[in-house]
Amino acid sequence: MFDLMIIGGGPAGYVAAERAGHKGLKVLLFEKKAMGGVCLNEGCIPTKTMLYSAKTYENALHGDKYGVFADNVRFDYGKIVGRKNKVVRKLVLGVESKMKANHVTVVEGEAKIRDRSTDGIEVGCNEESYYGANLLICTGSEASVPPIPGLIEAGDIVVTNR
């Protein structure tokens, strides 16, 4: 029996798990994809990391207006993606480390609330049942392509999180 079960390993879920574990609660965290959620793995962090590369490239192209000259400025998309992946992986490992340090049990899989009884709240995941006194739902969000005319038709020209 867990003191607290949390569905969702994004920023809200993992911070709640870390703090509850730090205070001595027996915590179980469910994450269906990757620790850190959409923000860390597909949204905020990867986007900002790749945007930084794009801004660096643009600054190098137009550095002459600041008295900085660079010949043959180019970019390597593979290295940009590689750097993004490295940044994301480092941050995911950091979150996983915090879960371990605070004795949080992590279960990878899609959690489903099954029942509430005198035994507590029952959550199912991977054909197993888990019981807890409290449940925190931190299911977060999913990235989407904004409804900009022509964006979907642009195909390979537009880079998304997928």
DSSP file (Angstrom, degrees, kcal/mol; ACC not computed):
  #  RESIDUE AA STRUCTURE BP1 BP2  ACC     N-H-->O    O-->H-N    N-H-->O    O-->H-N    TCO  KAPPA ALPHA  PHI   PSI    X-CA   Y-CA   Z-CA
    1    1 A M              0   0    0      0, 0.0     2,-0.3     0, 0.0   131,-0.2   0.000 360.0 360.0 360.0 125.9    0.0    0.0    0.0
    2    2 A F  E     -a  132   0A   0    129,-2.7   131,-2.4     1,-0.1   132,-0.3  -0.685 360.0-142.2 -95.6 149.1    1.4    3.3   -1.1
    3    3 A D  E    S+     0   0A   0     23,-1.7   131,-0.6     1,-0.3     2,-0.4   0.872  91.9  14.6 -71.1 -38.1    0.8    6.6    0.7
    4    4 A L  E     -ab 134  27A   0     22,-1.9    24,-2.4   129,-0.2     2,-0.4  -0.991  62.3-167.8-144.1 129.5    0.7    8.4   -2.7
    5    5 A M  E     -ab 135  28A   0    129,-2.3   131,-2.7    -2,-0.4     2,-0.4  -0.953  12.6-163.3-113.2 138.6    0.3    7.2   -6.2
    6    6 A I  E     -ab 136  29A   0     22,-2.9    24,-3.2    -2,-0.4     2,-0.7  -0.983   9.7-153.9-125.9 128.2    0.9    9.6   -9.1
    7    7 A I  E     +ab 137  30A   0    129,-2.5   131,-3.0    -2,-0.4    24,-0.2  -0.903  69.9  40.0-101.0 113.7   -0.2    9.2  -12.7
    8    8 A G        -     0   0    0     22,-3.0    23,-0.2    -2,-0.7   131,-0.1   0.299  58.5-147.9 116.2 118.4    2.1   11.1  -15.0
    9    9 A G        +     0   0    0      4,-0.2    27,-2.5    25,-0.1    28,-0.1  -0.010  61.0 113.2-103.9  28.3    5.9   11.6  -14.8
   10   10 A G  S  > S-     0   0    0    128,-0.5     4,-3.2    26,-0.2     5,-0.4  -0.083  91.5 -68.1 -81.9-168.3    6.0   15.1  -16.3
   11   11 A P  H  > S+     0   0    0      0, 0.0     4,-1.5     0, 0.0     5,-0.2   0.864 135.2  45.0 -54.3 -42.3    7.1   18.2  -14.4
   12   12 A A  H  > S+     0   0    0      2,-0.2     4,-1.9     1,-0.1     5,-0.2   0.943 118.2  43.3 -67.2 -46.2    4.1   18.2  -12.0
   13   13 A G  H  > S+     0   0    0    125,-0.3     4,-2.5     1,-0.2     5,-0.2   0.925 115.5  44.4 -67.8 -47.3    4.2   14.5  -11.3
   14   14 A Y  H  X S+     0   0    0     -4,-3.2     4,-2.4     2,-0.2    -1,-0.2   0.857 113.8  50.0 -72.5 -31.2    7.9   14.0  -10.8
   15   15 A V  H  X S+     0   0    0     -4,-1.5     4,-2.5    -5,-0.4     5,-0.2   0.924 112.5  47.7 -69.1 -42.3    8.3   17.1   -8.6
   16   16 A A  H  X S+     0   0    0     -4,-1.9     4,-2.6    -5,-0.2     5,-0.2   0.918 113.6  48.3 -61.4 -42.9    5.4   16.0   -6.5
   17   17 A A  H  X S+     0   0    0     -4,-2.5     4,-2.7     2,-0.2     5,-0.2   0.921 111.3  50.1 -63.2 -44.6    6.9   12.5   -6.3
   18   18 A E  H  X S+     0   0    0     -4,-2.4     4,-2.3     1,-0.2    -2,-0.2   0.934 114.3  43.6 -59.8 -47.6   10.3   13.8   -5.4
   19   19 A R  H  X S+     0   0    0     -4,-2.5     4,-1.5     2,-0.2    -2,-0.2   0.908 115.1  47.8 -68.2 -42.0    9.0   16.1   -2.6
   20   20 A A  H  <>S+     0   0    0     -4,-2.6     5,-2.3    -5,-0.2    -1,-0.2   0.920 113.8  47.7 -65.3 -42.6    6.6   13.4   -1.2
   21   21 A G  H ><5S+     0   0    0     -4,-2.7     3,-1.6    -5,-0.2    -2,-0.2   0.897 108.3  55.1 -62.7 -40.6    9.4   10.8   -1.2
   22   22 A H  H 3<5S+     0   0    0     -4,-2.3    -1,-0.2     1,-0.3    -2,-0.2   0.832 104.5  54.4 -61.6 -33.0   11.8   13.3    0.5
   23   23 A K  T 3<5S-     0   0    0     -4,-1.5    -1,-0.3    -5,-0.1    -2,-0.2   0.426 126.7-100.5 -83.3   2.0    9.2   13.7    3.3
   24   24 A G  T < 5S+     0   0    0     -3,-1.6    -3,-0.2     1,-0.3     2,-0.1   0.501  73.2 143.5  96.9   3.8    9.2   10.0    3.8
   25   25 A L      < -     0   0    0     -5,-2.3     2,-0.8    -6,-0.2    -1,-0.3  -0.474  57.5-116.3 -75.5 149.7    6.0    9.0    2.1
   26   26 A K        -     0   0    0     -2,-0.1   -22,-1.9   -25,-0.1   -23,-1.7  -0.793  45.9-170.0 -85.5 111.4    5.9    5.7    0.2
   27   27 A V  E     -b    4   0A   0     -2,-0.8    78,-2.7    76,-0.5     2,-0.4  -0.857  21.9-168.6-117.7 139.1    5.4    7.0   -3.4
   28   28 A L  E     -bc   5 105A   0    -24,-2.4   -22,-2.9    -2,-0.4     2,-0.5  -0.995   9.6-166.2-123.2 127.9    4.5    5.2   -6.7
   29   29 A L  E     -bc   6 106A   0     76,-3.3    78,-2.8    -2,-0.4     2,-0.4  -0.962   3.7-158.7-118.2 127.7    4.8    7.1  -10.0
   30   30 A F  E     +bc   7 107A   0    -24,-3.2   -22,-3.0    -2,-0.5     2,-0.4  -0.885  12.9 175.1-103.0 133.9    3.3    5.8  -13.2
   31   31 A E  E     - c   0 108A   0     76,-2.1    78,-2.1    -2,-0.4     4,-0.1  -0.976  16.7-163.5-137.9 125.1    4.6    7.1  -16.6
   32   32 A K  S    S+     0   0    0     -2,-0.4    78,-0.2    76,-0.2    -1,-0.1   0.750  81.1   8.7 -82.8 -22.7    3.4    5.7  -19.9
   33   33 A K  S    S-     0   0    0      1,-0.2     2,-0.4    76,-0.1    -2,-0.1   0.525 120.1 -17.4-118.5 -93.5    6.2    7.0  -22.1
   34   34 A A    >   -     0   0    0     74,-0.0     3,-2.1     0, 0.0    -1,-0.2  -0.966  68.1-100.3-128.3 139.4    9.3    8.6  -20.9
   35   35 A M  T 3  S+     0   0    0     -2,-0.4   -25,-0.2     1,-0.3    61,-0.1  -0.289 109.6  40.6 -55.3 133.5   10.2   10.1  -17.5
   36   36 A G  T 3> S-     0   0    0    -27,-2.5     4,-1.3   -26,-0.1    -1,-0.3   0.164 102.3-130.8 108.1 -16.1    9.9   13.9  -17.8
   37   37 A G  H <>  -     0   0    0     -3,-2.1     4,-2.1   -27,-0.2     5,-0.3  -0.104  50.3 -38.9  69.7-166.8    6.7   13.8  -19.9
   38   38 A V  H  >>S+     0   0    0    103,-0.3     5,-3.2     1,-0.2     4,-2.7   0.888 133.0  58.9 -63.4 -42.2    6.1   15.7  -23.1
   39   39 A C  H  45S+     0   0    0      3,-0.2     6,-2.2     1,-0.2    -1,-0.2   0.930 114.7  34.1 -55.6 -49.7    7.8   18.9  -21.9
   40   40 A L  H  <5S+     0   0    0     -4,-1.3    -1,-0.2     4,-0.2    -2,-0.2   0.866 129.7  31.9 -76.4 -36.8   11.2   17.2  -21.4
   41   41 A N  H  <5S+     0   0    0     -4,-2.1    -3,-0.2    -7,-0.2    -2,-0.2   0.783 137.1   3.8 -97.0 -30.0   11.1   14.7  -24.2
   42   42 A E  T  <5S+     0   0    0     -4,-2.7    -3,-0.2    -5,-0.3    -4,-0.1   0.588 123.7  33.1-131.2 -20.2    9.1   16.2  -27.1
   43   43 A G  S  ><S+     0   0    0     -5,-3.2     4,-2.3    -6,-0.2     5,-0.3   0.671 110.5  14.0-109.5-101.2    8.1   19.8  -26.3
   44   44 A C  H  > S+     0   0    0      1,-0.2     4,-2.6     2,-0.2     5,-0.2   0.896 124.8  40.8 -52.8 -57.6    9.8   22.5  -24.3
   45   45 A I  H  > S+     0   0    0     -6,-2.2     4,-2.3     2,-0.2     5,-0.2   0.939 118.0  43.3 -67.5 -50.8   13.3   21.2  -23.9
   46   46 A P  H  > S+     0   0    0      0, 0.0     4,-2.4     0, 0.0     5,-0.2   0.915 116.1  50.3 -61.1 -40.3   13.9   19.8  -27.4
   47   47 A T  H  X S+     0   0    0     -4,-2.3     4,-2.6     1,-0.2    -2,-0.2   0.944 113.1  44.0 -62.3 -48.9   12.3   22.8  -29.0
   48   48 A K  H  X S+     0   0    0     -4,-2.6     4,-2.0    -5,-0.3    -1,-0.2   0.860 112.2  53.7 -66.8 -34.8   14.4   25.3  -27.1
   49   49 A T  H  X S+     0   0    0     -4,-2.3     4,-1.4    -5,-0.2    -1,-0.2   0.928 113.1  42.2 -64.5 -44.8   17.6   23.3  -27.6
   50   50 A M  H  X S+     0   0    0     -4,-2.4     4,-2.1     1,-0.2    -2,-0.2   0.861 111.6  55.5 -71.5 -35.0   17.1   23.2  -31.4
   51   51 A L  H  X S+     0   0    0     -4,-2.6     4,-2.8    -5,-0.2     5,-0.2   0.880 103.7  55.4 -63.2 -37.0   16.0   26.9  -31.4
   52   52 A Y  H  X S+     0   0    0     -4,-2.0     4,-2.4     2,-0.2    -1,-0.2   0.910 107.4  49.2 -62.1 -41.3   19.3   27.8  -29.7
   53   53 A S  H  X S+     0   0    0     -4,-1.4     4,-2.2     2,-0.2    -1,-0.2   0.918 111.6  49.4 -62.1 -42.5   21.2   26.0  -32.5
   54   54 A A  H  X S+     0   0    0     -4,-2.1     4,-2.5     1,-0.2    -2,-0.2   0.902 111.5  48.3 -64.1 -41.5   19.1   27.9  -35.1
   55   55 A K  H  X S+     0   0    0     -4,-2.8     4,-2.7     2,-0.2    -1,-0.2   0.882 109.9  52.4 -66.7 -38.0   19.8   31.3  -33.4
   56   56 A T  H  X S+     0   0    0     -4,-2.4     4,-2.0    -5,-0.2    -2,-0.2   0.916 111.0  47.7 -62.7 -42.7   23.5   30.5  -33.2
   57   57 A Y  H  X S+     0   0    0     -4,-2.2     4,-2.2     2,-0.2    -2,-0.2   0.931 112.5  48.7 -62.2 -46.9   23.5   29.8  -36.9
   58   58 A E  H  X S+     0   0    0     -4,-2.5     4,-2.0     1,-0.2    -2,-0.2   0.901 110.0  51.6 -62.8 -41.2   21.6   33.0  -37.7
   59   59 A N  H  < S+     0   0    0     -4,-2.7    -1,-0.2     1,-0.2    -2,-0.2   0.892 109.5  50.3 -62.5 -39.3   23.9   35.1  -35.5
   60   60 A A  H >< S+     0   0    0     -4,-2.0     3,-0.8     1,-0.2    10,-0.3   0.893 109.8  51.0 -65.7 -38.7   26.9   33.6  -37.3
   61   61 A L  H 3< S+     0   0    0     -4,-2.2     3,-0.3     1,-0.2    -2,-0.2   0.875 121.6  32.0 -64.2 -37.5   25.3   34.5  -40.7
   62   62 A H  T >< S+     0   0    0     -4,-2.0     3,-1.1     1,-0.2    -1,-0.2   0.070  82.0 114.4-111.0  23.1   24.7   38.1  -39.7
   63   63 A G  G X > +     0   0    0     -3,-0.8     5,-2.5     1,-0.2     3,-2.3   0.717  57.8  81.0 -66.1 -21.2   27.6   38.7  -37.4
   64   64 A D  G > 5S+     0   0    0     -3,-0.3     3,-1.5     1,-0.3    -1,-0.2   0.816  82.3  62.4 -58.9 -30.5   29.1   41.3  -39.7
   65   65 A K  G < 5S+     0   0    0     -3,-1.1    -1,-0.3     1,-0.3    -2,-0.2   0.633 108.5  44.1 -70.6  -9.6   26.8   43.9  -38.4
   66   66 A Y  G < 5S-     0   0    0     -3,-2.3    -1,-0.3     2,-0.3    -2,-0.2   0.263 126.3-100.1-111.1   7.0   28.5   43.4  -35.0
   67   67 A G  T < 5S+     0   0    0     -3,-1.5     2,-0.5     1,-0.3    -3,-0.2   0.660  86.2 124.6  82.8  15.9   32.0   43.3  -36.4
   68   68 A V      < -     0   0    0     -5,-2.5     2,-0.5    -6,-0.1    -1,-0.3  -0.945  40.9-167.0-112.0 125.5   32.2   39.6  -36.4
   69   69 A F        +     0   0    0     -2,-0.5     2,-0.4    -6,-0.1    -8,-0.1  -0.940  10.2 175.2-119.4 131.4   33.0   37.8  -39.7
   70   70 A A        -     0   0    0     -2,-0.5     3,-0.4   -10,-0.3     2,-0.3  -0.991  16.8-148.6-135.1 126.1   32.6   34.1  -40.4
   71   71 A D  S    S+     0   0    0     -2,-0.4    -2,-0.0     1,-0.2   -10,-0.0  -0.645  75.3  11.0 -91.9 150.6   33.2   32.5  -43.7
   72   72 A N  S    S-     0   0    0     -2,-0.3     2,-0.3     1,-0.2    -1,-0.2   0.890  77.4-170.4  55.7  47.8   31.4   29.5  -45.0
   73   73 A V        +     0   0    0     -3,-0.4     2,-0.3   -13,-0.1    -1,-0.2  -0.549  18.9 151.6 -71.6 129.7   28.8   29.4  -42.2
   74   74 A R        -     0   0    0     -2,-0.3     2,-0.3     2,-0.0   -13,-0.0  -0.935  32.7-134.0-149.4 169.7   26.8   26.1  -42.4
   75   75 A F        -     0   0    0     -2,-0.3     2,-0.6   -18,-0.0     3,-0.1  -0.935   6.4-142.7-131.0 158.0   24.9   23.8  -40.1
   76   76 A D    >>  -     0   0    0     -2,-0.3     4,-2.0     1,-0.1     3,-0.5  -0.931   9.1-163.9-120.4 103.5   24.8   20.0  -39.6
   77   77 A Y  H 3> S+     0   0    0     -2,-0.6     4,-2.6     1,-0.3     5,-0.2   0.860  89.3  56.9 -58.3 -38.2   21.2   19.0  -38.9
   78   78 A G  H 3> S+     0   0    0      1,-0.2     4,-2.4     2,-0.2    -1,-0.3   0.894 108.2  46.8 -60.2 -40.6   22.4   15.6  -37.6
   79   79 A K  H <> S+     0   0    0     -3,-0.5     4,-2.6     2,-0.2    -1,-0.2   0.854 110.0  53.8 -70.8 -34.0   24.6   17.2  -35.0
   80   80 A I  H  X S+     0   0    0     -4,-2.0     4,-2.3     2,-0.2    -2,-0.2   0.947 112.6  43.1 -63.1 -47.5   21.8   19.6  -34.0
   81   81 A V  H  X S+     0   0    0     -4,-2.6     4,-2.8     1,-0.2    -2,-0.2   0.895 112.8  53.7 -64.6 -40.3   19.5   16.6  -33.4
   82   82 A G  H  X S+     0   0    0     -4,-2.4     4,-2.1    -5,-0.2    -2,-0.2   0.907 109.5  47.3 -60.7 -42.6   22.3   14.7  -31.7
   83   83 A R  H  X S+     0   0    0     -4,-2.6     4,-2.5     2,-0.2    -2,-0.2   0.921 111.6  51.2 -64.6 -43.9   22.9   17.6  -29.3
   84   84 A K  H  X S+     0   0    0     -4,-2.3     4,-2.6     1,-0.2    -2,-0.2   0.928 110.6  48.7 -58.0 -46.4   19.2   17.9  -28.6
   85   85 A N  H  X S+     0   0    0     -4,-2.8     4,-2.7     1,-0.2    -1,-0.2   0.881 110.8  50.8 -62.1 -38.8   19.1   14.1  -27.8
   86   86 A K  H  X S+     0   0    0     -4,-2.1     4,-2.3     2,-0.2    -1,-0.2   0.910 111.0  47.9 -66.1 -43.0   22.1   14.4  -25.5
   87   87 A V  H  X S+     0   0    0     -4,-2.5     4,-2.0     2,-0.2    -2,-0.2   0.939 114.1  46.7 -62.6 -47.5   20.5   17.3  -23.6
   88   88 A V  H  X S+     0   0    0     -4,-2.6     4,-2.7     1,-0.2     5,-0.2   0.934 112.2  50.0 -61.1 -47.0   17.2   15.5  -23.2
   89   89 A R  H  X S+     0   0    0     -4,-2.7     4,-2.6     1,-0.2    -1,-0.2   0.901 109.2  51.9 -60.4 -41.8   18.9   12.3  -22.1
   90   90 A K  H  X S+     0   0    0     -4,-2.3     4,-1.6     1,-0.2    -1,-0.2   0.913 112.6  45.1 -61.2 -42.9   21.0   14.1  -19.5
   91   91 A L  H  X S+     0   0    0     -4,-2.0     4,-2.1     2,-0.2    -2,-0.2   0.888 111.6  51.8 -70.3 -39.0   17.9   15.7  -18.1
   92   92 A V  H  X S+     0   0    0     -4,-2.7     4,-2.8     1,-0.2     5,-0.2   0.930 109.3  50.7 -61.3 -44.9   15.8   12.5  -18.1
   93   93 A L  H  X S+     0   0    0     -4,-2.6     4,-2.3     1,-0.2    -1,-0.2   0.867 108.1  54.0 -60.4 -35.9   18.7   10.8  -16.2
   94   94 A G  H  X S+     0   0    0     -4,-1.6     4,-1.9     2,-0.2    -1,-0.2   0.911 109.7  46.1 -63.8 -43.3   18.6   13.6  -13.7
   95   95 A V  H  X S+     0   0    0     -4,-2.1     4,-2.1     2,-0.2    -2,-0.2   0.929 112.7  50.1 -65.2 -45.2   14.9   13.1  -13.1
   96   96 A E  H  X S+     0   0    0     -4,-2.8     4,-2.2     1,-0.2    -2,-0.2   0.889 109.3  52.5 -60.1 -39.0   15.3    9.3  -12.8
   97   97 A S  H  X S+     0   0    0     -4,-2.3     4,-2.8    -5,-0.2    -1,-0.2   0.889 107.5  51.4 -63.7 -40.5   18.2    9.9  -10.3
   98   98 A K  H  X S+     0   0    0     -4,-1.9     4,-1.5     2,-0.2    -1,-0.2   0.881 108.5  51.9 -65.0 -37.7   16.0   12.1   -8.2
   99   99 A M  H  <>S+     0   0    0     -4,-2.1     5,-2.9     2,-0.2    -2,-0.2   0.938 112.9  44.8 -62.9 -45.4   13.3    9.5   -8.1
  100  100 A K  H ><5S+     0   0    0     -4,-2.2     3,-1.7     1,-0.2    -2,-0.2   0.921 110.8  53.2 -64.1 -45.0   15.8    6.9   -7.0
  101  101 A A  H 3<5S+     0   0    0     -4,-2.8    -1,-0.2     1,-0.3    -2,-0.2   0.781 112.5  45.2 -62.9 -27.1   17.3    9.2   -4.4
  102  102 A N  T 3<5S-     0   0    0     -4,-1.5    -1,-0.3    -3,-0.2    -2,-0.2   0.182 114.9-114.6-104.5  16.2   13.9    9.8   -2.9
  103  103 A H  T < 5 +     0   0    0     -3,-1.7   -76,-0.5     1,-0.2     2,-0.5   0.818  56.7 162.3  58.7  36.7   12.8    6.2   -2.9
  104  104 A V      < -     0   0    0     -5,-2.9     2,-0.5    -6,-0.2    -1,-0.2  -0.759  35.8-135.8 -87.5 128.7   10.1    6.7   -5.4
  105  105 A T  E     -c   28   0A   0    -78,-2.7   -76,-3.3    -2,-0.5     2,-0.5  -0.743  21.7-159.1 -82.5 126.9    8.9    3.5   -7.1
  106  106 A V  E     -c   29   0A   0     -2,-0.5     2,-0.5   -78,-0.2   -76,-0.2  -0.932   9.4-170.7-113.6 130.2    8.5    4.1  -10.9
  107  107 A V  E     -c   30   0A   0    -78,-2.8   -76,-2.1    -2,-0.5     2,-0.6  -0.982  14.6-145.2-119.4 123.7    6.3    1.9  -13.1
  108  108 A E  E     +c   31   0A   0     -2,-0.5     2,-0.2   -78,-0.2   -76,-0.2  -0.782  58.3  69.7 -90.0 123.8    6.4    2.4  -16.8
  109  109 A G  S    S-     0   0    0    -78,-2.1     2,-0.7    -2,-0.6   -76,-0.1  -0.815  89.1 -61.6 151.8 169.6    3.1    1.9  -18.5
  110  110 A E        -     0   0    0     -2,-0.2    16,-0.4   -78,-0.2     2,-0.3  -0.726  51.3-148.5 -86.0 117.7   -0.4    3.3  -18.9
  111  111 A A        -     0   0    0     -2,-0.7     2,-0.4    14,-0.1    14,-0.2  -0.607  11.5-167.2 -87.7 143.9   -2.2    3.5  -15.6
  112  112 A K  E     -D  124   0A   0     12,-2.5    12,-3.2    -2,-0.3     2,-0.4  -0.997  23.2-125.4-132.9 130.2   -5.9    3.2  -15.2
  113  113 A I  E     +D  123   0A   0     -2,-0.4    10,-0.2    10,-0.2     3,-0.1  -0.602  34.8 171.4 -73.1 125.8   -8.0    4.0  -12.2
  114  114 A R  E     -     0   0A   0      8,-3.0     2,-0.3    -2,-0.4     9,-0.2   0.844  48.4 -22.6-104.7 -46.5  -10.0    0.9  -11.3
  115  115 A D  E     -D  122   0A   0      7,-1.4     7,-3.6     2,-0.0     2,-0.4  -0.987  39.0-137.9-163.1 162.0  -11.7    1.2   -8.0
  116  116 A R  E     +D  121   0A   0     -2,-0.3     5,-0.2     5,-0.2     2,-0.2  -0.994  41.0 140.6-131.1 128.0  -11.9    2.9   -4.6
  117  117 A S  E >   -D  120   0A   0      3,-2.8     3,-1.8    -2,-0.4    -2,-0.0  -0.759  69.7 -70.6-146.7-169.1  -12.6    0.8   -1.5
  118  118 A T  T 3  S+     0   0    0      1,-0.3     3,-0.1    -2,-0.2    -2,-0.0   0.726 128.7  62.1 -66.1 -19.7  -11.7    0.4    2.1
  119  119 A D  T 3  S-     0   0    0      1,-0.3     2,-0.3  -118,-0.0    -1,-0.3   0.530 117.6-111.9 -79.6  -6.2   -8.4   -0.9    0.8
  120  120 A G  E <   -D  117   0A   0     -3,-1.8    -3,-2.8    11,-0.1     2,-0.4  -0.778  59.0 -22.5 110.4-157.6   -7.7    2.5   -0.8
  121  121 A I  E     -DE 116 132A   0     11,-3.2    11,-1.8    -2,-0.3     2,-0.5  -0.784  58.7-146.8 -94.9 132.9   -7.6    3.4   -4.4
  122  122 A E  E     -DE 115 131A   0     -7,-3.6    -8,-3.0    -2,-0.4    -7,-1.4  -0.885  16.6-178.2-104.3 127.8   -6.8    0.7   -7.0
  123  123 A V  E     -DE 113 130A   0      7,-2.7     7,-2.6    -2,-0.5     2,-0.4  -0.986  13.1-149.0-123.1 133.8   -4.8    1.6  -10.1
  124  124 A G  E     +DE 112 129A   0    -12,-3.2   -12,-2.5    -2,-0.4     2,-0.3  -0.824  23.0 161.0-103.7 142.7   -4.0   -1.0  -12.8
  125  125 A C  E >   - E   0 128A   0      3,-2.1     3,-1.6    -2,-0.4   -14,-0.1  -0.911  68.3  -3.3-159.2 130.6   -0.9   -0.9  -14.9
  126  126 A N  T 3  S-     0   0    0    -16,-0.4     3,-0.1    -2,-0.3   -15,-0.1   0.879 128.1 -57.5  53.6  41.8    0.7   -3.7  -17.0
  127  127 A E  T 3  S+     0   0    0      1,-0.2     2,-0.3     0, 0.0    -1,-0.3   0.665 116.7 112.1  64.6  18.6   -1.9   -6.2  -15.8
  128  128 A E  E <   - E   0 125A   0     -3,-1.6    -3,-2.1     2,-0.0     2,-0.4  -0.839  61.4-133.9-115.3 156.4   -0.9   -5.5  -12.1
  129  129 A S  E     - E   0 124A   0     -2,-0.3     2,-0.4    -5,-0.2    -5,-0.2  -0.924  18.7-170.9-111.3 138.4   -3.0   -3.8   -9.4
  130  130 A Y  E     - E   0 123A   0     -7,-2.6    -7,-2.7    -2,-0.4     2,-0.4  -0.963   6.8-153.6-127.3 144.5   -1.5   -1.2   -7.1
  131  131 A Y  E     + E   0 122A   0     -2,-0.4  -129,-2.7    -9,-0.2     2,-0.3  -0.944  17.5 166.0-124.0 140.8   -3.2    0.3   -4.0
  132  132 A G  E     -aE   2 121A   0    -11,-1.8   -11,-3.2    -2,-0.4  -129,-0.2  -0.986  40.8-132.0-149.2 158.0   -2.7    3.7   -2.4
  133  133 A A  E    S+     0   0A   0   -131,-2.4     2,-0.3    -2,-0.3  -129,-0.2   0.806  95.9  25.7 -77.1 -31.6   -4.3    6.0    0.1
  134  134 A N  E     -a    4   0A   0   -131,-0.6  -129,-2.3  -132,-0.3     2,-0.4  -0.956  65.3-156.6-136.2 151.9   -4.1    9.0   -2.2
  135  135 A L  E     -a    5   0A   0     -2,-0.3     2,-0.5  -131,-0.2  -129,-0.2  -0.996   2.4-167.9-132.9 129.8   -3.9    9.6   -5.9
  136  136 A L  E     -a    6   0A   0   -131,-2.7  -129,-2.5    -2,-0.4     2,-0.7  -0.976  12.0-152.0-116.2 124.3   -2.6   12.6   -7.8
  137  137 A I  E     +a    7   0A   0     -2,-0.5  -129,-0.1  -131,-0.2     3,-0.1  -0.868  26.3 160.6-102.6 115.7   -3.4   12.9  -11.5
  138  138 A C        +     0   0    0   -131,-3.0  -128,-0.5    -2,-0.7  -125,-0.3  -0.520  11.0 151.8-128.7  61.0   -0.7   14.8  -13.4
  139  139 A T        -     0   0    0      1,-0.2    -1,-0.1  -131,-0.1  -131,-0.1   0.570  29.2-173.2 -79.6  -8.3   -1.5   13.6  -17.0
  140  140 A G        -     0   0    0     -3,-0.1     2,-0.2  -132,-0.1    -1,-0.2  -0.187  25.2 -60.7  64.1-138.6   -0.2   16.8  -18.6
  141  141 A S        -     0   0    0      0, 0.0     2,-0.4     0, 0.0  -103,-0.3  -0.784  30.7-124.1-141.3 176.9   -0.5   17.5  -22.3
  142  142 A E        -     0   0    0     -2,-0.2     2,-0.1  -104,-0.1    -2,-0.0  -0.988  31.6-113.3-129.3 142.8    0.3   16.3  -25.8
  143  143 A A        -     0   0    0     -2,-0.4     2,-0.3    18,-0.0  -100,-0.0  -0.428  38.0-175.1 -71.0 148.3    2.1   18.3  -28.4
  144  144 A S        -     0   0    0     -2,-0.1    17,-0.0    17,-0.0    -1,-0.0  -0.960  31.0-108.3-141.7 160.6    0.1   19.2  -31.5
  145  145 A V        -     0   0    0     -2,-0.3     7,-0.1     1,-0.0    15,-0.0  -0.801  43.0-120.6 -88.1 124.4    0.6   20.9  -34.8
  146  146 A P        -     0   0    0      0, 0.0     2,-2.5     0, 0.0     5,-0.1  -0.284  27.7-103.8 -66.1 151.8   -1.1   24.4  -34.8
  147  147 A P        +     0   0    0      0, 0.0    -2,-0.0     0, 0.0     0, 0.0  -0.378  62.1 152.9 -77.3  66.9   -3.8   25.0  -37.4
  148  148 A I    >   -     0   0    0     -2,-2.5     3,-2.3     1,-0.0     4,-0.4  -0.860  53.1-107.4 -96.8 124.1   -1.7   27.2  -39.7
  149  149 A P  T 3  S+     0   0    0      0, 0.0    -1,-0.0     0, 0.0     0, 0.0  -0.242 102.0   9.5 -53.5 129.4   -2.9   27.0  -43.4
  150  150 A G  T 3> S+     0   0    0      1,-0.0     4,-1.1     3,-0.0     0, 0.0   0.290  95.7 111.5  87.2  -9.6   -0.4   25.0  -45.5
  151  151 A L  T X4 S+     0   0    0     -3,-2.3     3,-0.5     1,-0.2     4,-0.4   0.941  79.8  42.2 -65.4 -48.9    1.6   23.7  -42.5
  152  152 A I  G >4 S+     0   0    0     -4,-0.4     3,-1.4     1,-0.2    -1,-0.2   0.896 113.2  54.2 -65.5 -39.1    0.6   20.1  -42.8
  153  153 A E  G 34 S+     0   0    0      1,-0.3    -1,-0.2     2,-0.1    -2,-0.2   0.729  91.5  74.8 -66.8 -21.0    1.0   20.1  -46.6
  154  154 A A  G X< S+     0   0    0     -4,-1.1     3,-1.9    -3,-0.5    -1,-0.3   0.716  76.3 173.7 -66.7 -19.4    4.5   21.4  -46.2
  155  155 A G  G X   +     0   0    0     -3,-1.4     3,-1.1    -4,-0.4    -1,-0.2  -0.250  62.5  12.4  57.3-120.5    5.5   17.9  -45.2
  156  156 A D  G 3  S+     0   0    0      1,-0.3    -1,-0.3    -3,-0.2    -2,-0.1   0.599 116.6  72.7 -70.1 -12.2    9.3   17.5  -44.7
  157  157 A I  G <  S+     0   0    0     -3,-1.9     2,-0.5     1,-0.0    -1,-0.3   0.849  91.6  63.6 -70.9 -32.6   10.0   21.2  -44.8
  158  158 A V  S <  S-     0   0    0     -3,-1.1     2,-0.5    -7,-0.2    -1,-0.0  -0.807  76.7-147.4 -98.4 130.0    8.5   21.7  -41.4
  159  159 A V        +     0   0    0     -2,-0.5     2,-0.2     2,-0.0    -3,-0.1  -0.830  21.8 175.9 -97.2 129.2   10.2   20.0  -38.4
  160  160 A T        -     0   0    0     -2,-0.5   -15,-0.0   -15,-0.0     0, 0.0  -0.651  49.0 -92.7-119.4-179.1    7.9   18.8  -35.5
  161  161 A N              0   0    0      1,-0.3    -2,-0.0    -2,-0.2  -118,-0.0   0.648 360.0 360.0 -68.5 -13.9    8.6   16.9  -32.3
  162  162 A R              0   0    0   -120,-0.0    -1,-0.3     0, 0.0    -3,-0.0   0.415 360.0 360.0-101.3 360.0    7.8   13.7  -34.2
